Every structure is written in C-alpha cells, then in structure tokens.
Amino acid sequence: MRESYKRFWPYIREYKFQFLMVLIGIILTVSATAATAHIMKPLMDNMFINKEARMLYIIPVLLIVIYIIKSVGRYIQAVFNTYIGLHIVSRIREELLSKMVNMDMQFLYLNRSGELISRITNDINRIQYFVSSMMPELIRESLTVVTLVGYIIYLNPTLAFWALIVMPTIIVPLLQITKRLKRLAHRSQEKNADIVTRLTEVFNNSEIIKSNATEQYELERFHHENDHFFKLNMKSSYTSELISPMMEIIAAIGLAAVIFIGGRQVYSGAMTVGEFTAFLTAFGLVFQPLKGASNILGRVQDAQAASERVFHIFDIQNQITDGKSTLSEAVKRIQFDQVTLKFEDKTALENISIDIQAGETIALVGQSGGGKSSFVNLLLRFYDPISGTISINGHDLKEYTQNSLRSQIAFVSQRVYIFQDTLAANVAYGDTVDEARVKEALHMADALEFAQSLPDGIYTVMQEFGANLSGGQRQRIAIARAIYKHASLLILDEATSALDNETERKIQNTLKEYTKDKITILIAHRLSTVQDANRILVFKAGQIVAQGSHQYLLSSSEEYQRLSQTLTES
Ligand SMILES: Nc1ncnc2c1ncn2[C@@H]1O[C@H](COP(=O)(O)OP(=O)(O)OP(=O)(O)O)[C@@H](O)[C@H]1O
C-alpha cells in the first residue's frame, strides 16, 4: 500500500487546500458528535433534575445548531473528498491516454483496444476512493478507536486488558482476507477488460455478425465472459463480507470477557455498576470504527489492484525513442543499408539495401507477407530494424524526432480511418481547415463532386468509421487527406484497391504532377497501379528479389512475370 501511495503522492500533495477543508469538515463532524453526547449532561442535570425552565428552549436550539454544524462538516468533507478524487482521477486518465497514444506501434497492435479502454475508464475510476476518501476515513476511524481505547484503559486497565486481548486474533485472518481480495480484484478487473473487448468487437464487427447470423453465438460468448465476471465479483463479496461478522464475533467474545470478569469485579465490590456500564458502552463503541477501518482495508485492495494495472502501463518504456534533430526540410533521399527487421524469431525483412531520390515513384509488389508493409512501417518508425541503417537526407532516421519525421510523411494505410467529424476536418485532419485547400485536395482525389453532393457539402459530418460512405469514397477521402498534408514523402499502401480502373487512372494522372518533386512509395496488387512507377521492387520472403521498371522486370524477372499474371488478373 505504501508503494501505491508513493506513486500517488505527487498528485495528492497538490491538494493541500482541499485536504485542509476535509480536515475542517472532519473536526466539525467529530466535535458535533462529541457535543451530542456532551449535551446529555445539561439535559439530565439542569433540565430534569434542577428543572431549569429556560433549558426547555436552550437545549432544543443547541441540538439543532449541533446538527447543523455536523451536517455542514459532513458536506464539506464529502464535497472536497470527491473533488480531490475526481480531479486526480481525471488528470491520471489524461496522462494515461497520453502515455498510451505515445506508445510504440507494436504495443498498440498487441494490446486489445477493449483492454486499453478498460484501463482508462474502469480501472481509473476504482482509484478515486483510494486517493481521496480513504486516508481521511482511516484517520477519523483510527482517532475514534484510539480515544475510546484510551478511555477504557483509563477506566479499568485490568478489564481493558482482558477485553482487548482477543483483538490481535483478528489480524491473521484479516490479512489473509485482504490478500485474497486483492487477487480477486485483479482477476475481476481483467475480466472487465475482456468484457469491454468483447463489446468493442461486437460493435465493430456488426457486418460480419449479421451476415453470418452469429448474433446468438456472440451473445453466448458474451454470456460466458459476463457470467465469469459475475462469479468473480460474488467470490469477492463472499470474502469481503466475512470481515463484518468476524469483527462481530470477536466483539462478542470481548464483551463476554468483559461481562464475566467485570461482573465478578462488580460482585466483589472492586467496581461500581456505573463504572461497569460506562466501560461496557465505550467498549461497544470501539467496534463500529474498527469495523469501518477493516472494511476500508477490503475496499483498498480493489483500488490497489487497479492502480497496479494503471501504473504498469506508465512503467512500460518505449523501444522506439526520439532523436534530437528536427527534420524540417523535405525528404530528398532515402537509403536503406543492409536493413533487417525481425518480430521475435520471425524475419520480416532481410538485408534490404536501396537508394531512393526525390521525384521517384517506387512501387512495392510481391507475395502476401513478403515484407512490403514492413518496409514502409520502418520509414514511419513504427518499428526499428534489428540491424542496418535507414537514413533520410544522409542522416540516420533515429536522429530525428518522431513527430518531425512523421510530419514529412503522408501515409494512406490499407485500412481507411474516418473520424466522426466533418468531411473537411477529416481531410485537414489535425490541421486547421482551409476550405480552398480542402476542395483542391478533394478534387485531386476525384472526390469533390461526391463531397459537394452531400447534404452539407464538405461540412457534412461523417459517421463513425465512415459508415455512410462507400469503400471507394472512403479511400478517396484518405487520399485527399494525404494530399492536404503536402508532405514530401507519400506512402500509399493499397490506397486505390477499392477504386475502379477509370477513377484510379484519373487520380494517378493528377497525382503525377503533384508528386513530381516528392518521393512516392506505393504498395499495390494491381498491375495498372504499378506499371508507371519509376522503379518496382519485388519482395519475396522479406527480400527484394528484383527491381527495375515494369518493362525491364517483365523481361528479366521470373518472379515478376509470375506476379504480373496475377496482377493483371486482379
Ligand atoms: N506487428 C507484427 N508482429 C509480428 N509479425 C509481424 C508484424 N507485422 C508483420 N509481421 C510479419 O512480418 C511478415 C511481413 O509482413 P508484411 O505485413 O510486411 O507483409 P506484406 O508484404 O505487406 O503483406 P500483404 O501484402 O499481405 O499486406 C509477415 O510474415 C507478418 O506475419
């Protein structure tokens, strides 16, 4: 627990004023509670025994004042506790998202989106209680316990010894319970992540689910996860609910000891009935806050497990690190020098050497899994090679900051991403919308006509994933987005695969002028897409097995001849 607090301390300590307010709230509540007991004295002595009539007015008014103070204290404590908790949690949520979006691509590929969403939402919410309310509550309960225990020791040390001797017996089972609770909390949070993953999958794959009529199948899979989650939470409840009855049994044993030993002391005259009653009352009162404190320990396990899951992400170090220079000029030359890329044991690229100059259009072709996407992923620094160097304008890629490098690259990926925003904002993505530029980019991507036919033209809001668009329209928006960026390196990974030949040709013709001083790298499976490239690189099992113009390769490379058969057919 200390470890977790250490992690939260930098956040917690920034809320001195709010904690002070919580403390004031606690002081008001505790004093008002004490005053409630204290008012019993004038109530009995002055009002009933001495029959002072003015007390008939004073006591009820005092009682109301005391309860107002108590309520104000409670309110202040609750509101400021919540403020601290919610504020810290919302800050950590943003920091966690910032950490996640800046993680290596491999991390983002490997971790399910549902798992990451669950950490940002569910896990973080569970921390709130830990960072705000737990400490004040523990302080309040401990203070009350210490005061009451002090009081009973003061009343009768021998009896207090026998009454309290049973207390340590609770420690061992309590520790075991909290250990088990933490294990269960970990599993329950993992299960929660599974549920969110399942849900994101169900909603992202609705087409495939509907077309295969697998709704029932998905419901059963969800039921399986949900049921598991339910059972884990019940297990947690069986365990945590043990704390209260255990405390009560211990309290009963303590009380029995007090009655047996105290009763004998009363019989022998060592203790008056009044002293015995006061002792019994105070001893009875100790257990309420003690139970409260043990319950807090139970709840803390959940928050601690969640904070471990959250801080685990904060602790992951990126493998891809930023260089110091800024790539502010256009990409004029790309060199691969004996570059090898491996994913664990699998070699994705082997000994790749190539030199590309500004103005060139390079097409990558080859069998599926041949390494084409890996080649462009290296340029984007989604991965780093295990050996060899890649340089841009004569400097190793690793010398540049990733942001400055990527600002020079316009990338159209195989999967088209459309954000739930206006069409214009989708084209200008991340930049301010310049209407004329957006229209020009759309025109070059042969998408202006369809954009203008939309209800609000380029300001029409796109649906999530571009659900209201055809595959070809989505691709054209993605191409327009790349054009809008005016980057010096254009990477098109199967960017025109959903377009008909005529549209593709049209876009290619406009792009020719646009890319004449840039470097264009395109991956394609269609002959029409690649045959005009200055150079075609043929990939096979992670190697470039041939390169040259379309005509040259047709006459010299068997692999290309074989590929061109399939390229023409598709
Ligand atoms: N993130 C990754 N983790 C592990 N292995 C990967 C990863 N990305 C690619 N690979 C592997 O590296 C090899 C090359 O993949 P790559 O995606 O570069 O092929 P490709 O030529 O683009 O294929 P396609 O034409 O099917 O898109 C494949 O065997 C693939 O399984």
The ligand as a MOL file (V3000), in Angstrom:
LIG
                    3D

  0  0  0     0  0            999 V3000
M  V30 BEGIN CTAB
M  V30 COUNTS 31 33 0 0 0
M  V30 BEGIN ATOM
M  V30 1 N 3.4740 -6.4250 -35.8570 0
M  V30 2 C 3.9150 -7.6150 -36.2590 0
M  V30 3 N 4.2380 -8.5510 -35.3510 0
M  V30 4 C 4.6930 -9.7550 -35.7500 0
M  V30 5 N 4.8620 -10.1200 -37.0270 0
M  V30 6 C 4.5480 -9.2420 -37.9890 0
M  V30 7 C 4.0500 -7.9360 -37.6460 0
M  V30 8 N 3.8380 -7.2590 -38.8020 0
M  V30 9 C 4.1700 -8.0980 -39.8080 0
M  V30 10 N 4.5980 -9.2810 -39.3220 0
M  V30 11 C 5.0750 -10.4140 -40.1070 0
M  V30 12 O 6.0820 -9.9480 -40.9810 0
M  V30 13 C 5.9470 -10.5210 -42.2740 0
M  V30 14 C 5.8540 -9.4300 -43.3440 0
M  V30 15 O 4.6010 -8.7960 -43.1930 0
M  V30 16 P 4.1670 -7.5450 -44.0730 0
M  V30 17 O 2.9340 -7.0120 -43.4730 0
M  V30 18 O 5.3130 -6.6300 -44.2190 0
M  V30 19 O 3.8530 -8.2270 -45.4540 0
M  V30 20 P 3.1810 -7.5980 -46.7570 0
M  V30 21 O 4.1100 -7.9000 -47.8860 0
M  V30 22 O 2.8340 -6.1910 -46.5470 0
M  V30 23 O 1.8690 -8.4910 -46.8840 0
M  V30 24 P 0.4210 -8.1280 -47.5190 0
M  V30 25 O 0.6100 -7.9710 -48.9870 0
M  V30 26 O -0.3770 -9.3430 -47.1890 0
M  V30 27 O -0.0580 -6.8900 -46.8290 0
M  V30 28 C 4.7050 -11.4010 -42.2400 0
M  V30 29 O 5.1350 -12.7330 -42.1150 0
M  V30 30 C 3.9770 -10.9680 -40.9950 0
M  V30 31 O 3.3580 -12.0610 -40.3840 0
M  V30 END ATOM
M  V30 BEGIN BOND
M  V30 1 1 1 2
M  V30 2 1 2 3
M  V30 3 2 2 7
M  V30 4 2 3 4
M  V30 5 1 4 5
M  V30 6 2 5 6
M  V30 7 1 6 7
M  V30 8 1 6 10
M  V30 9 1 7 8
M  V30 10 2 8 9
M  V30 11 1 9 10
M  V30 12 1 10 11
M  V30 13 1 11 12
M  V30 14 1 11 30
M  V30 15 1 12 13
M  V30 16 1 13 14
M  V30 17 1 13 28
M  V30 18 1 14 15
M  V30 19 1 15 16
M  V30 20 2 16 17
M  V30 21 1 16 18
M  V30 22 1 16 19
M  V30 23 1 19 20
M  V30 24 2 20 21
M  V30 25 1 20 22
M  V30 26 1 20 23
M  V30 27 1 23 24
M  V30 28 2 24 25
M  V30 29 1 24 26
M  V30 30 1 24 27
M  V30 31 1 28 29
M  V30 32 1 28 30
M  V30 33 1 30 31
M  V30 END BOND
M  V30 END CTAB
M  END
